[in-house]
Amino acid sequence: MYSPKVKEDLIPILYRLARQEQKPMTALVDEMLRSEIAQRNGHFKPSSDGTVSKGVKKTADAGGS
């Protein structure tokens, strides 16, 4: 599975935000990404188990061909 790297300059910012919100950085990044995806793709419906609903639109960068 593809696992993109977070740019080094973002790590201290994410660390401070995560501490401020009293949550792990991974949870913060997941929350931020899901929020941004929802804004860009009206069909996105995150579930409590982390899966994505069937209404997600595929994009060229989604890893498909």
WOQUI-V905257 format. One record per residue. N is the residue number from 1. SS is DSSP state (a for helix, b for strand, c for the rest). OMEGA is omega in degrees with one decimal (999 if undefined). Layout:
n;ss;omega
N;SS;OMEGA
N;SS;OMEGA
//
This chain:
n;ss;omega
1;c;-179.8
2;c;178.1
3;c;-178.2
4;c;178.8
5;c;174.3
6;c;179.9
7;c;-175.5
8;a;-177.5
9;a;179.1
10;a;-175.3
11;a;179.9
12;a;178.8
13;a;179.1
14;a;179.1
15;a;-179.5
16;a;179.1
17;a;-179.7
18;a;177.9
19;a;179.5
20;a;-179.0
21;c;178.5
22;c;176.4
23;c;177.8
24;c;178.2
25;a;-179.3
26;a;178.5
27;a;178.8
28;a;-179.1
29;a;177.8
30;a;179.7
31;a;-179.4
32;a;179.7
33;a;180.0
34;a;178.2
35;a;-180.0
36;a;177.7
37;a;179.2
38;a;179.0
39;a;-177.2
40;a;-174.6
41;c;-174.5
42;c;-177.9
43;c;-176.8
44;c;177.7
45;c;179.4
46;b;176.6
47;c;-177.2
48;c;-179.7
49;c;175.4
50;c;178.3
51;c;-177.5
52;b;-178.6
53;c;-177.8
54;c;-175.0
55;c;-177.1
56;c;177.1
57;c;176.7
58;c;176.2
59;c;179.7
60;c;-177.9
61;c;-176.0
62;c;177.3
63;c;178.2
64;c;178.1
65;c;999
//
